[in-house]
Amino acid sequence: MGVRDGVAMSAMSRFKNKVVKALLLFVGWLSVVLGVIGIFLPIMPTTPFLLLAAACFMRTSPKFYNWLVGHPKLGKYLLYYLEGKGIPLKAKIYSIALMAISMSVTTYFVPIIEVKILLPLVGVLVALYIVRQPTLALSPEAKD
């Protein structure tokens, strides 16, 4: 059974509390909105928000989870990551470059010393995590 087939159903049984389920659905949809905004706004990350949305939907709604991972543009990259196949090289380069630019600008303009110390540290750790993920070689038909 693949990530898309059975994980959502087995994970859903963990959250029978309606308040927790509603909160996870809200966070999931908010993450989808922020992820889509991130496609058009370079200072916003896309993939982390979409992964958070997938995690929330996996635990609350098979319908929304399957919609997200089945999405023609967003879903294939989520599935590649969730199934452990890796991240395309172009996505790695784009993610690290945009993260470095946005974190550098933020570090420069924010006068709080903790931000100036922690933000670059977080950026380096996230970049290392991305680099260490397997690099997915996309076939020509998967690149559109």
N, C-alpha and C positions, 0 to 999 in steps of 0.2 A: 504494500500500500504506500503510495507516494505522499509527499507533503500536502499536496492539494486534496487527496482523497479522504484520508481518515483522521488526520491529526486534529482538525477542528472539532469533529464530533467527540473524540475522546477527551479533549481538553475542556470542552464546554461543560461537562458535568461537574467541574470543580467549583463553578460559581452559580450556586442556586440562589444566593442572596440577591434580591432585586436591586438594592441600592448599589452594590458592587458591580453588578452587571450593567446597570444604567451608567455608572461612572466610567466603566471601561468602554462602553459604546461611545460615550461623549468624547473621551480622550482619543479613541480610534478615529472618529470622524474629524475632530479638530486636527489630528495628525495628518489625515489625508488632505485637508484644506491647506495646512502649512506646507506639506510636501509639494502640492501642486503649485503653490505660490513660489516655492523654491526653484521650480523649473524656470520661472521667468525672472526671478530676483536672485542674482548671483550671491548675495550675502546670506541667503537662507539655504540650509542644507535640504536636500530632497530625500535621499535614501534613508537617513536615520528616522525621519518622520514616517516614511512609508513602512519601514520595518516595525516601528512602534505600533502603527495602525494594524499591521498584520498580526502582531502579537496580541493586541487587544481584541481584534475580531476573532482570532483563533480560539479565544477563551469565552466568547460570548455569542457569536453569530456565524454559523457556517455559511449562511447566505452572503453576508458582507465579506467574509474572508475569501470565499470563492470568487466573488466579484473582483476583489482587489488583485488577487494573484492571477486571475484570468483576464485582467485588463490588457488590451492589445499593446499598449506602450509601456505601462509600468510593471505589469505582472511578470513578464519574462525575466526581468532583472531580479525581482524579489524571489522568484522560484529558483533561479540559478544560485543565489546566495543561500536561501533556506535549505536547498538540497545539497549544499556543500560543493557545488561545481565551481564556484569562484566568482570573481568580478572581472568584467572585460577591462583590458588595458586602458582603453580610452576613458572609461568611467573612473578608473583609479587615478589617472593623471588629472582629469578634470576635477575630481573631488578634492584631491590634495592641493591643487593649485588654487582653487576657489577658497578652500578653507584657509590656506596660508595668507591669501590676500585679505580676506574678511577679518581674520584674527589679527593680522598686522595692523590694519586700519583701526580696529577696535582698541588694540593695545596702545596705539599711538594717541588716540583721542580721549580715552578714559583715564582720568587722573588718579584712580584708586590703585595703590601699589599692589594690593593682593591680586587685582585683575592683571596687572602688568607682569606678575610672576606666574600666576596659575594658568592664564590663557595660553601662553606659548607652551607650557608644559603639557597641557591637555592636547593642544594641537600636535605636538610631536608624538605623543602616545597614540592618538587616533591615526596619524599618518603611518606610524609603525604597524599598527593593527591592519590598516588597509594594504600596505605593502606585503605583509606576511600572508594575506589571503591568497588562495590559488588564483592565477591569472587565467581567465576563461578565454579560449580562442573561439570567437564566433564564426559560424559558417556564413557565407555571403547572403543567404536568404534570411538569416536571423538578424542582420544588421539594420533592417528597415524599421 
